[in-house]
Amino acid sequence: MLKVYIIEDELPAQINLTKALKKNFPDIYIAGVSDSVTGSVSWLKENQKNIDIIFMDVSLSDGKCFDIFDRINITPKVIITTAYDNYAIKAFKVNCIDYLLKPITDNELKNAVNRAC
């Protein structure tokens, strides 16, 4: 079973990503969702050892996702999901394995998850 954590501050985007993941990967388990840097860091400190992939939006309710990398060493694979193309280089510098621009197609999602596994 693939275990994921979603970091996304927009509820419609959380719902869309969750639906797309469940549609394309029926055995997936969404371990948690956060909308902020602070909440994500707190959750990850306790739970990241049990997560395979983190899906991360760039703009969060209290900062940019890159602030998370400054506060905690992230060990699961990270896939950025964002509407902004100007953060791609920074994403790869913090070892993200993919950078998906919204709206995300099923094919893009499948390729990113397969790359992470």
N, CA, C and O atoms as CSV, one atom per row, in Angstrom:
chain,resi,resn,atom,element,x,y,z
A,1,MET,N,N,0.843,-1.181,0.000
A,1,MET,CA,C,0.000,0.000,0.000
A,1,MET,C,C,0.887,1.242,0.000
A,1,MET,O,O,1.812,1.362,0.804
A,2,LEU,N,N,0.595,2.142,-0.895
A,2,LEU,CA,C,1.318,3.395,-1.014
A,2,LEU,C,C,0.728,4.404,-0.046
A,2,LEU,O,O,-0.475,4.663,-0.069
A,3,LYS,N,N,1.581,4.982,0.815
A,3,LYS,CA,C,1.118,5.948,1.823
A,3,LYS,C,C,1.604,7.342,1.449
A,3,LYS,O,O,2.793,7.560,1.219
A,4,VAL,N,N,0.657,8.284,1.392
A,4,VAL,CA,C,1.003,9.643,0.990
A,4,VAL,C,C,0.499,10.678,1.992
A,4,VAL,O,O,-0.433,10.444,2.761
A,5,TYR,N,N,1.149,11.812,1.945
A,5,TYR,CA,C,0.778,12.980,2.750
A,5,TYR,C,C,0.622,14.138,1.775
A,5,TYR,O,O,1.472,14.343,0.909
A,6,ILE,N,N,-0.456,14.892,1.912
A,6,ILE,CA,C,-0.741,16.012,1.017
A,6,ILE,C,C,-0.598,17.324,1.769
A,6,ILE,O,O,-1.188,17.517,2.832
A,7,ILE,N,N,0.199,18.222,1.199
A,7,ILE,CA,C,0.365,19.561,1.753
A,7,ILE,C,C,-0.177,20.537,0.712
A,7,ILE,O,O,0.462,20.794,-0.309
A,8,GLU,N,N,-1.356,21.072,0.984
A,8,GLU,CA,C,-2.072,21.911,0.020
A,8,GLU,C,C,-3.030,22.807,0.790
A,8,GLU,O,O,-3.802,22.322,1.617
A,9,ASP,N,N,-2.989,24.117,0.523
A,9,ASP,CA,C,-3.823,25.034,1.295
A,9,ASP,C,C,-5.180,25.333,0.666
A,9,ASP,O,O,-6.013,25.981,1.299
A,10,GLU,N,N,-5.421,24.884,-0.544
A,10,GLU,CA,C,-6.708,25.121,-1.191
A,10,GLU,C,C,-7.537,23.840,-1.152
A,10,GLU,O,O,-7.128,22.815,-1.698
A,11,LEU,N,N,-8.691,23.898,-0.511
A,11,LEU,CA,C,-9.539,22.717,-0.351
A,11,LEU,C,C,-9.918,22.069,-1.680
A,11,LEU,O,O,-9.841,20.845,-1.781
A,12,PRO,N,N,-10.324,22.822,-2.709
A,12,PRO,CA,C,-10.647,22.163,-3.985
A,12,PRO,C,C,-9.442,21.392,-4.560
A,12,PRO,O,O,-9.608,20.308,-5.120
A,13,ALA,N,N,-8.255,21.946,-4.422
A,13,ALA,CA,C,-7.056,21.258,-4.913
A,13,ALA,C,C,-6.770,20.002,-4.090
A,13,ALA,O,O,-6.349,18.985,-4.640
A,14,GLN,N,N,-6.996,20.067,-2.766
A,14,GLN,CA,C,-6.852,18.870,-1.915
A,14,GLN,C,C,-7.798,17.778,-2.391
A,14,GLN,O,O,-7.401,16.623,-2.548
A,15,ILE,N,N,-9.042,18.150,-2.616
A,15,ILE,CA,C,-10.067,17.188,-3.040
A,15,ILE,C,C,-9.724,16.604,-4.405
A,15,ILE,O,O,-9.806,15.391,-4.599
A,16,ASN,N,N,-9.339,17.459,-5.355
A,16,ASN,CA,C,-9.000,16.989,-6.700
A,16,ASN,C,C,-7.819,16.025,-6.685
A,16,ASN,O,O,-7.850,14.995,-7.358
A,17,LEU,N,N,-6.786,16.351,-5.927
A,17,LEU,CA,C,-5.613,15.473,-5.862
A,17,LEU,C,C,-5.973,14.153,-5.197
A,17,LEU,O,O,-5.556,13.091,-5.660
A,18,THR,N,N,-6.734,14.208,-4.130
A,18,THR,CA,C,-7.150,12.978,-3.445
A,18,THR,C,C,-7.960,12.086,-4.382
A,18,THR,O,O,-7.724,10.880,-4.448
A,19,LYS,N,N,-8.909,12.672,-5.105
A,19,LYS,CA,C,-9.726,11.900,-6.054
A,19,LYS,C,C,-8.866,11.286,-7.159
A,19,LYS,O,O,-9.039,10.121,-7.514
A,20,ALA,N,N,-7.941,12.077,-7.697
A,20,ALA,CA,C,-7.079,11.583,-8.776
A,20,ALA,C,C,-6.176,10.451,-8.289
A,20,ALA,O,O,-5.963,9.471,-9.002
A,21,LEU,N,N,-5.650,10.590,-7.079
A,21,LEU,CA,C,-4.799,9.535,-6.526
A,21,LEU,C,C,-5.590,8.246,-6.323
A,21,LEU,O,O,-5.124,7.165,-6.681
A,22,LYS,N,N,-6.785,8.363,-5.749
A,22,LYS,CA,C,-7.605,7.167,-5.493
A,22,LYS,C,C,-8.088,6.525,-6.791
A,22,LYS,O,O,-8.216,5.304,-6.878
A,23,LYS,N,N,-8.351,7.347,-7.786
A,23,LYS,CA,C,-8.787,6.823,-9.091
A,23,LYS,C,C,-7.661,6.037,-9.763
A,23,LYS,O,O,-7.888,4.955,-10.305
A,24,ASN,N,N,-6.469,6.576,-9.725
A,24,ASN,CA,C,-5.337,5.966,-10.437
A,24,ASN,C,C,-4.568,4.939,-9.618
A,24,ASN,O,O,-3.846,4.112,-10.175
A,25,PHE,N,N,-4.719,4.990,-8.310
A,25,PHE,CA,C,-4.017,4.067,-7.406
A,25,PHE,C,C,-5.010,3.623,-6.325
A,25,PHE,O,O,-4.991,4.162,-5.218
A,26,PRO,N,N,-5.866,2.660,-6.627
A,26,PRO,CA,C,-6.947,2.272,-5.708
A,26,PRO,C,C,-6.487,1.841,-4.321
A,26,PRO,O,O,-7.250,1.954,-3.362
A,27,ASP,N,N,-5.267,1.356,-4.195
A,27,ASP,CA,C,-4.799,0.892,-2.884
A,27,ASP,C,C,-4.027,1.960,-2.115
A,27,ASP,O,O,-3.355,1.657,-1.130
A,28,ILE,N,N,-4.125,3.201,-2.565
A,28,ILE,CA,C,-3.385,4.286,-1.910
A,28,ILE,C,C,-4.026,4.641,-0.559
A,28,ILE,O,O,-5.236,4.514,-0.372
A,29,TYR,N,N,-3.190,5.080,0.357
A,29,TYR,CA,C,-3.664,5.505,1.673
A,29,TYR,C,C,-3.222,6.947,1.889
A,29,TYR,O,O,-2.027,7.242,1.882
A,30,ILE,N,N,-4.185,7.845,2.081
A,30,ILE,CA,C,-3.877,9.240,2.378
A,30,ILE,C,C,-3.712,9.325,3.898
A,30,ILE,O,O,-4.693,9.292,4.640
A,31,ALA,N,N,-2.473,9.432,4.344
A,31,ALA,CA,C,-2.173,9.408,5.782
A,31,ALA,C,C,-2.513,10.719,6.475
A,31,ALA,O,O,-2.760,10.741,7.681
A,32,GLY,N,N,-2.528,11.803,5.724
A,32,GLY,CA,C,-2.817,13.089,6.324
A,32,GLY,C,C,-2.789,14.199,5.302
A,32,GLY,O,O,-2.292,14.035,4.187
A,33,VAL,N,N,-3.336,15.344,5.706
A,33,VAL,CA,C,-3.370,16.531,4.855
A,33,VAL,C,C,-3.088,17.735,5.738
A,33,VAL,O,O,-3.560,17.810,6.873
A,34,SER,N,N,-2.315,18.675,5.210
A,34,SER,CA,C,-2.045,19.920,5.922
A,34,SER,C,C,-2.139,21.078,4.946
A,34,SER,O,O,-1.975,20.904,3.739
A,35,ASP,N,N,-2.406,22.262,5.480
A,35,ASP,CA,C,-2.493,23.446,4.627
A,35,ASP,C,C,-1.431,24.487,4.957
A,35,ASP,O,O,-1.448,25.593,4.416
A,36,SER,N,N,-0.497,24.126,5.855
A,36,SER,CA,C,0.474,25.126,6.304
A,36,SER,C,C,1.867,24.543,6.497
A,36,SER,O,O,2.045,23.332,6.631
A,37,VAL,N,N,2.837,25.429,6.506
A,37,VAL,CA,C,4.218,25.044,6.803
A,37,VAL,C,C,4.289,24.509,8.227
A,37,VAL,O,O,4.827,23.427,8.461
A,38,THR,N,N,3.748,25.262,9.177
A,38,THR,CA,C,3.818,24.892,10.593
A,38,THR,C,C,3.162,23.545,10.862
A,38,THR,O,O,3.742,22.689,11.530
A,39,GLY,N,N,1.952,23.357,10.342
A,39,GLY,CA,C,1.253,22.094,10.543
A,39,GLY,C,C,1.972,20.927,9.898
A,39,GLY,O,O,2.008,19.829,10.453
A,40,SER,N,N,2.542,21.160,8.730
A,40,SER,CA,C,3.270,20.098,8.025
A,40,SER,C,C,4.521,19.681,8.779
A,40,SER,O,O,4.795,18.490,8.930
A,41,VAL,N,N,5.272,20.652,9.247
A,41,VAL,CA,C,6.499,20.340,9.995
A,41,VAL,C,C,6.154,19.542,11.245
A,41,VAL,O,O,6.809,18.547,11.558
A,42,SER,N,N,5.134,19.979,11.948
A,42,SER,CA,C,4.721,19.289,13.169
A,42,SER,C,C,4.313,17.846,12.868
A,42,SER,O,O,4.741,16.923,13.561
A,43,TRP,N,N,3.498,17.652,11.848
A,43,TRP,CA,C,3.028,16.318,11.485
A,43,TRP,C,C,4.180,15.441,11.006
A,43,TRP,O,O,4.291,14.280,11.398
A,44,LEU,N,N,5.028,16.000,10.161
A,44,LEU,CA,C,6.137,15.221,9.597
A,44,LEU,C,C,7.154,14.792,10.650
A,44,LEU,O,O,7.734,13.711,10.546
A,45,LYS,N,N,7.373,15.618,11.651
A,45,LYS,CA,C,8.309,15.243,12.719
A,45,LYS,C,C,7.907,13.930,13.370
A,45,LYS,O,O,8.767,13.146,13.773
A,46,GLU,N,N,6.619,13.688,13.473
A,46,GLU,CA,C,6.108,12.492,14.142
A,46,GLU,C,C,5.799,11.341,13.189
A,46,GLU,O,O,5.799,10.184,13.610
A,47,ASN,N,N,5.536,11.633,11.915
A,47,ASN,CA,C,4.955,10.617,11.042
A,47,ASN,C,C,5.675,10.329,9.732
A,47,ASN,O,O,5.303,9.380,9.041
A,48,GLN,N,N,6.685,11.101,9.362
A,48,GLN,CA,C,7.225,10.939,8.022
A,48,GLN,C,C,7.857,9.576,7.766
A,48,GLN,O,O,7.963,9.154,6.614
A,49,LYS,N,N,8.276,8.884,8.819
A,49,LYS,CA,C,8.894,7.563,8.632
A,49,LYS,C,C,7.900,6.556,8.049
A,49,LYS,O,O,8.306,5.520,7.523
A,50,ASN,N,N,6.606,6.854,8.140
A,50,ASN,CA,C,5.564,5.961,7.638
A,50,ASN,C,C,4.991,6.400,6.289
A,50,ASN,O,O,3.992,5.843,5.833
A,51,ILE,N,N,5.610,7.385,5.654
A,51,ILE,CA,C,5.091,7.950,4.406
A,51,ILE,C,C,6.026,7.613,3.248
A,51,ILE,O,O,7.249,7.641,3.390
A,52,ASP,N,N,5.425,7.291,2.092
A,52,ASP,CA,C,6.209,7.012,0.887
A,52,ASP,C,C,6.410,8.264,0.038
A,52,ASP,O,O,7.508,8.519,-0.457
A,53,ILE,N,N,5.347,9.040,-0.124
A,53,ILE,CA,C,5.396,10.220,-0.994
A,53,ILE,C,C,4.674,11.386,-0.322
A,53,ILE,O,O,3.631,11.212,0.307
A,54,ILE,N,N,5.248,12.569,-0.469
A,54,ILE,CA,C,4.597,13.804,-0.039
A,54,ILE,C,C,4.270,14.617,-1.288
A,54,ILE,O,O,5.146,14.880,-2.112
A,55,PHE,N,N,3.011,15.011,-1.422
A,55,PHE,CA,C,2.602,15.929,-2.480
A,55,PHE,C,C,2.518,17.306,-1.846
A,55,PHE,O,O,1.815,17.500,-0.854
A,56,MET,N,N,3.247,18.273,-2.427
A,56,MET,CA,C,3.417,19.570,-1.796
A,56,MET,C,C,3.108,20.707,-2.760
A,56,MET,O,O,3.710,20.806,-3.830
A,57,ASP,N,N,2.177,21.554,-2.381
A,57,ASP,CA,C,1.947,22.789,-3.129
A,57,ASP,C,C,3.031,23.784,-2.716
A,57,ASP,O,O,3.582,23.672,-1.621
A,58,VAL,N,N,3.342,24.743,-3.567
A,58,VAL,CA,C,4.378,25.721,-3.247
A,58,VAL,C,C,3.854,26.763,-2.256
A,58,VAL,O,O,4.464,26.994,-1.212
A,59,SER,N,N,2.726,27.387,-2.586
A,59,SER,CA,C,2.184,28.454,-1.735
A,59,SER,C,C,1.240,27.849,-0.700
A,59,SER,O,O,0.236,27.222,-1.040
A,60,LEU,N,N,1.585,28.050,0.561
A,60,LEU,CA,C,0.776,27.533,1.663
A,60,LEU,C,C,0.224,28.689,2.487
A,60,LEU,O,O,0.582,29.844,2.253
A,61,SER,N,N,-0.630,28.393,3.435
A,61,SER,CA,C,-1.304,29.447,4.190
A,61,SER,C,C,-0.352,30.314,4.999
A,61,SER,O,O,-0.678,31.461,5.306
A,62,ASP,N,N,0.817,29.791,5.350
A,62,ASP,CA,C,1.760,30.564,6.173
A,62,ASP,C,C,3.174,30.630,5.591
A,62,ASP,O,O,4.137,30.827,6.333
A,63,GLY,N,N,3.306,30.468,4.279
A,63,GLY,CA,C,4.619,30.577,3.656
A,63,GLY,C,C,4.744,29.700,2.432
A,63,GLY,O,O,3.744,29.242,1.879
A,64,LYS,N,N,5.960,29.468,2.016
A,64,LYS,CA,C,6.251,28.607,0.871
A,64,LYS,C,C,6.676,27.230,1.366
A,64,LYS,O,O,7.229,27.096,2.458
A,65,CYS,N,N,6.418,26.222,0.564
A,65,CYS,CA,C,6.758,24.853,0.961
A,65,CYS,C,C,8.253,24.690,1.236
A,65,CYS,O,O,8.649,23.806,1.995
A,66,PHE,N,N,9.070,25.522,0.636
A,66,PHE,CA,C,10.517,25.412,0.835
A,66,PHE,C,C,10.921,25.725,2.275
A,66,PHE,O,O,11.994,25.324,2.727
A,67,ASP,N,N,10.051,26.447,2.994
A,67,ASP,CA,C,10.288,26.697,4.413
A,67,ASP,C,C,10.273,25.385,5.208
A,67,ASP,O,O,10.946,25.268,6.232
A,68,ILE,N,N,9.514,24.417,4.736
A,68,ILE,CA,C,9.461,23.109,5.401
A,68,ILE,C,C,10.833,22.455,5.355
A,68,ILE,O,O,11.298,21.898,6.350
A,69,PHE,N,N,11.477,22.524,4.200
A,69,PHE,CA,C,12.809,21.924,4.031
A,69,PHE,C,C,13.843,22.596,4.929
A,69,PHE,O,O,14.816,21.965,5.342
A,70,ASP,N,N,13.631,23.877,5.231
A,70,ASP,CA,C,14.537,24.605,6.125
A,70,ASP,C,C,14.370,24.184,7.579
A,70,ASP,O,O,15.290,24.358,8.378
A,71,ARG,N,N,13.214,23.635,7.935
A,71,ARG,CA,C,12.911,23.304,9.328
A,71,ARG,C,C,13.059,21.832,9.684
A,71,ARG,O,O,13.201,21.485,10.856
A,72,ILE,N,N,13.027,20.957,8.664
A,72,ILE,CA,C,13.072,19.524,8.943
A,72,ILE,C,C,13.728,18.791,7.772
A,72,ILE,O,O,13.580,19.186,6.616
A,73,ASN,N,N,14.444,17.731,8.086
A,73,ASN,CA,C,15.024,16.881,7.055
A,73,ASN,C,C,13.936,15.934,6.564
A,73,ASN,O,O,13.456,15.092,7.323
A,74,ILE,N,N,13.551,16.064,5.325
A,74,ILE,CA,C,12.475,15.254,4.766
A,74,ILE,C,C,13.064,14.018,4.103
A,74,ILE,O,O,13.942,14.118,3.246
A,75,THR,N,N,12.570,12.851,4.509
A,75,THR,CA,C,13.074,11.603,3.949
A,75,THR,C,C,12.172,10.970,2.884
A,75,THR,O,O,12.701,10.306,1.992
A,76,PRO,N,N,10.835,11.135,2.921
A,76,PRO,CA,C,10.021,10.568,1.837
A,76,PRO,C,C,10.270,11.305,0.523
A,76,PRO,O,O,10.819,12.407,0.517
A,77,LYS,N,N,9.870,10.699,-0.576
A,77,LYS,CA,C,9.959,11.349,-1.889
A,77,LYS,C,C,8.954,12.499,-1.914
A,77,LYS,O,O,7.870,12.403,-1.339
A,78,VAL,N,N,9.330,13.589,-2.588
A,78,VAL,CA,C,8.460,14.766,-2.657
A,78,VAL,C,C,8.138,15.084,-4.110
A,78,VAL,O,O,9.021,15.136,-4.967
A,79,ILE,N,N,6.856,15.295,-4.362
A,79,ILE,CA,C,6.373,15.731,-5.662
A,79,ILE,C,C,5.676,17.072,-5.454
A,79,ILE,O,O,4.721,17.176,-4.684
A,80,ILE,N,N,6.164,18.088,-6.146
A,80,ILE,CA,C,5.555,19.415,-6.063
A,80,ILE,C,C,4.341,19.454,-6.992
A,80,ILE,O,O,4.398,18.984,-8.129
A,81,THR,N,N,3.244,20.019,-6.491
A,81,THR,CA,C,2.028,20.220,-7.286
A,81,THR,C,C,1.653,21.693,-7.155
A,81,THR,O,O,1.254,22.139,-6.080
A,82,THR,N,N,1.778,22.441,-8.231
A,82,THR,CA,C,1.598,23.887,-8.142
A,82,THR,C,C,1.121,24.491,-9.451
A,82,THR,O,O,1.196,23.859,-10.504
A,83,ALA,N,N,0.638,25.702,-9.376
A,83,ALA,CA,C,0.247,26.448,-10.563
A,83,ALA,C,C,1.397,27.315,-11.080
A,83,ALA,O,O,1.280,27.939,-12.135
A,84,TYR,N,N,2.492,27.355,-10.349
A,84,TYR,CA,C,3.610,28.239,-10.676
A,84,TYR,C,C,4.786,27.459,-11.262
A,84,TYR,O,O,5.270,26.500,-10.661
A,85,ASP,N,N,5.239,27.885,-12.442
A,85,ASP,CA,C,6.370,27.184,-13.048
A,85,ASP,C,C,7.721,27.762,-12.620
A,85,ASP,O,O,8.755,27.167,-12.926
A,86,ASN,N,N,7.746,28.884,-11.935
A,86,ASN,CA,C,9.000,29.560,-11.616
A,86,ASN,C,C,9.727,29.011,-10.384
A,86,ASN,O,O,10.760,29.557,-9.996
A,87,TYR,N,N,9.217,27.953,-9.766
A,87,TYR,CA,C,9.896,27.364,-8.608
A,87,TYR,C,C,10.535,26.012,-8.920
A,87,TYR,O,O,11.048,25.346,-8.021
A,88,ALA,N,N,10.506,25.611,-10.167
A,88,ALA,CA,C,10.972,24.269,-10.538
A,88,ALA,C,C,12.442,24.042,-10.179
A,88,ALA,O,O,12.781,23.002,-9.614
A,89,ILE,N,N,13.300,24.977,-10.489
A,89,ILE,CA,C,14.728,24.794,-10.201
A,89,ILE,C,C,14.948,24.670,-8.704
A,89,ILE,O,O,15.708,23.813,-8.253
A,90,LYS,N,N,14.291,25.515,-7.940
A,90,LYS,CA,C,14.416,25.440,-6.481
A,90,LYS,C,C,13.912,24.087,-5.967
A,90,LYS,O,O,14.498,23.515,-5.048
A,91,ALA,N,N,12.839,23.582,-6.553
A,91,ALA,CA,C,12.288,22.289,-6.132
A,91,ALA,C,C,13.301,21.166,-6.333
A,91,ALA,O,O,13.462,20.310,-5.463
A,92,PHE,N,N,13.969,21.168,-7.453
A,92,PHE,CA,C,14.938,20.105,-7.704
A,92,PHE,C,C,16.193,20.267,-6.853
A,92,PHE,O,O,16.876,19.287,-6.555
A,93,LYS,N,N,16.496,21.495,-6.466
A,93,LYS,CA,C,17.649,21.715,-5.581
A,93,LYS,C,C,17.420,21.155,-4.182
A,93,LYS,O,O,18.382,20.861,-3.472
A,94,VAL,N,N,16.148,21.001,-3.772
A,94,VAL,CA,C,15.854,20.391,-2.470
A,94,VAL,C,C,15.451,18.921,-2.640
A,94,VAL,O,O,14.850,18.322,-1.749
A,95,ASN,N,N,15.795,18.357,-3.799
A,95,ASN,CA,C,15.636,16.928,-4.098
A,95,ASN,C,C,14.210,16.455,-4.345
A,95,ASN,O,O,13.906,15.285,-4.111
A,96,CYS,N,N,13.343,17.320,-4.804
A,96,CYS,CA,C,12.024,16.861,-5.216
A,96,CYS,C,C,12.187,15.999,-6.465
A,96,CYS,O,O,13.054,16.261,-7.299
A,97,ILE,N,N,11.355,14.976,-6.587
A,97,ILE,CA,C,11.531,14.073,-7.724
A,97,ILE,C,C,10.685,14.435,-8.931
A,97,ILE,O,O,10.934,13.947,-10.034
A,98,ASP,N,N,9.679,15.293,-8.732
A,98,ASP,CA,C,8.889,15.739,-9.872
A,98,ASP,C,C,8.234,17.070,-9.534
A,98,ASP,O,O,8.141,17.462,-8.371
A,99,TYR,N,N,7.786,17.752,-10.579
A,99,TYR,CA,C,7.196,19.076,-10.463
A,99,TYR,C,C,6.000,19.103,-11.405
A,99,TYR,O,O,6.164,19.219,-12.619
A,100,LEU,N,N,4.813,18.998,-10.853
A,100,LEU,CA,C,3.599,18.927,-11.655
A,100,LEU,C,C,2.852,20.250,-11.621
A,100,LEU,O,O,2.579,20.801,-10.555
A,101,LEU,N,N,2.527,20.750,-12.813
A,101,LEU,CA,C,1.773,21.993,-12.912
A,101,LEU,C,C,0.281,21.691,-12.955
A,101,LEU,O,O,-0.171,20.811,-13.688
A,102,LYS,N,N,-0.468,22.434,-12.159
A,102,LYS,CA,C,-1.926,22.289,-12.136
A,102,LYS,C,C,-2.518,22.924,-13.388
A,102,LYS,O,O,-2.011,23.951,-13.838
A,103,PRO,N,N,-3.550,22.366,-13.956
A,103,PRO,CA,C,-4.220,21.137,-13.556
A,103,PRO,C,C,-3.383,19.912,-13.953
A,103,PRO,O,O,-2.797,19.861,-15.035
A,104,ILE,N,N,-3.347,18.952,-13.065
A,104,ILE,CA,C,-2.525,17.751,-13.244
A,104,ILE,C,C,-3.334,16.697,-13.984
A,104,ILE,O,O,-4.460,16.381,-13.599
A,105,THR,N,N,-2.755,16.158,-15.043
A,105,THR,CA,C,-3.433,15.094,-15.785
A,105,THR,C,C,-3.164,13.747,-15.108
A,105,THR,O,O,-2.207,13.592,-14.349
A,106,ASP,N,N,-4.030,12.788,-15.402
A,106,ASP,CA,C,-3.840,11.446,-14.849
A,106,ASP,C,C,-2.498,10.858,-15.272
A,106,ASP,O,O,-1.817,10.213,-14.474
A,107,ASN,N,N,-2.124,11.082,-16.520
A,107,ASN,CA,C,-0.864,10.537,-17.022
A,107,ASN,C,C,0.339,11.137,-16.291
A,107,ASN,O,O,1.274,10.419,-15.935
A,108,GLU,N,N,0.313,12.445,-16.069
A,108,GLU,CA,C,1.398,13.096,-15.324
A,108,GLU,C,C,1.482,12.551,-13.900
A,108,GLU,O,O,2.571,12.291,-13.387
A,109,LEU,N,N,0.329,12.383,-13.275
A,109,LEU,CA,C,0.287,11.869,-11.919
A,109,LEU,C,C,0.838,10.442,-11.846
A,109,LEU,O,O,1.644,10.122,-10.973
A,110,LYS,N,N,0.396,9.600,-12.765
A,110,LYS,CA,C,0.887,8.209,-12.800
A,110,LYS,C,C,2.401,8.171,-12.980
A,110,LYS,O,O,3.096,7.439,-12.276
A,111,ASN,N,N,2.907,8.957,-13.921
A,111,ASN,CA,C,4.364,8.976,-14.171
A,111,ASN,C,C,5.131,9.436,-12.950
A,111,ASN,O,O,6.172,8.868,-12.622
A,112,ALA,N,N,4.634,10.454,-12.276
A,112,ALA,CA,C,5.326,10.973,-11.093
A,112,ALA,C,C,5.336,9.941,-9.966
A,112,ALA,O,O,6.368,9.722,-9.332
A,113,VAL,N,N,4.212,9.322,-9.723
A,113,VAL,CA,C,4.133,8.314,-8.661
A,113,VAL,C,C,5.008,7.111,-9.001
A,113,VAL,O,O,5.706,6.585,-8.135
A,114,ASN,N,N,4.971,6.681,-10.240
A,114,ASN,CA,C,5.814,5.551,-10.650
A,114,ASN,C,C,7.292,5.885,-10.511
A,114,ASN,O,O,8.089,5.014,-10.163
A,115,ARG,N,N,7.665,7.111,-10.771
A,115,ARG,CA,C,9.052,7.539,-10.594
A,115,ARG,C,C,9.442,7.504,-9.117
A,115,ARG,O,O,10.586,7.208,-8.770
A,116,ALA,N,N,8.480,7.810,-8.262
A,116,ALA,CA,C,8.756,7.848,-6.824
A,116,ALA,C,C,8.873,6.459,-6.199
A,116,ALA,O,O,9.523,6.284,-5.169
A,117,CYS,N,N,8.246,5.487,-6.824
A,117,CYS,CA,C,8.223,4.136,-6.224
A,117,CYS,C,C,9.394,3.260,-6.650
A,117,CYS,O,O,9.494,2.111,-6.221
